Each structure stands twice: as structure tokens, then as C-alpha cells.
């Protein structure tokens, strides 16, 4: 019985389905290092516009970067880019640069 359970966990882990680290929620884009100290917040594919606002980016800055009005705050930036023909990596890098300026 234990072999089946641990074998299933091992297989799931090898396939990437078993993750012992939190994937974060709508406000969980900051990561924590092994020492328990927060690391720099970064924009990822799951980042929403609400997350950007929570990170401290003003709505005006977001709108300048995306070239239009900000959509529903719960929209993922990646999904917005795909729906509007924008390159997510380019937008992500520009938003990240703006975020880094706030920290600097």
C-alpha cells in the first residue's frame, strides 16, 4: 500500500503534477527565499492587473505601458495581451521595469 502511495507521489512529481510549494493566489506573485525573506516581486503569466496595482504600479502607468485603458482588474495581463495582439514578453518587461523603478 505504501509503495503505491509513494510511487504515485514520485511519478506525479516527476511529471510536474506534484508541487509542494504554493502556487500563490491572486496576490501571491512575490516569492520567498529559503531564508524566509521576500524576494523581488516579478510579473508572470498568472499576474492580473489587480496584482500590478497591489504591487504599487499606478493605473496610469499600466495604461501607458499597454497603450489603452486598463481592463477589468481580475484579467490576467497575459490574456489581455493575447486578446489585443500584444506581445506579452514585451509588455511584461516594460511593466517589470516600471515596478523595479518603484523599488529603486
Number of C-alpha atoms within 10 A of each C-alpha: 6 7 8 9 10 11 12 13 15 14 13 13 13 10 9 9 11 13 10 7 6 8 11 11 10 15 13 13 20 15 16 12 10 7 6 8 9 11 10 14 17 17 21 15 12 18 22 23 23 20 23 23 14 12 17 13 19 13 15 11 15 20 13 12 17 20 11 10 11 18 13 11 13 12 16 19 26 21 15 18 17 11 9 9 8 15 11 18 13 13 19 21 14 15 21 18 12 18 21 13 10 11 10 6
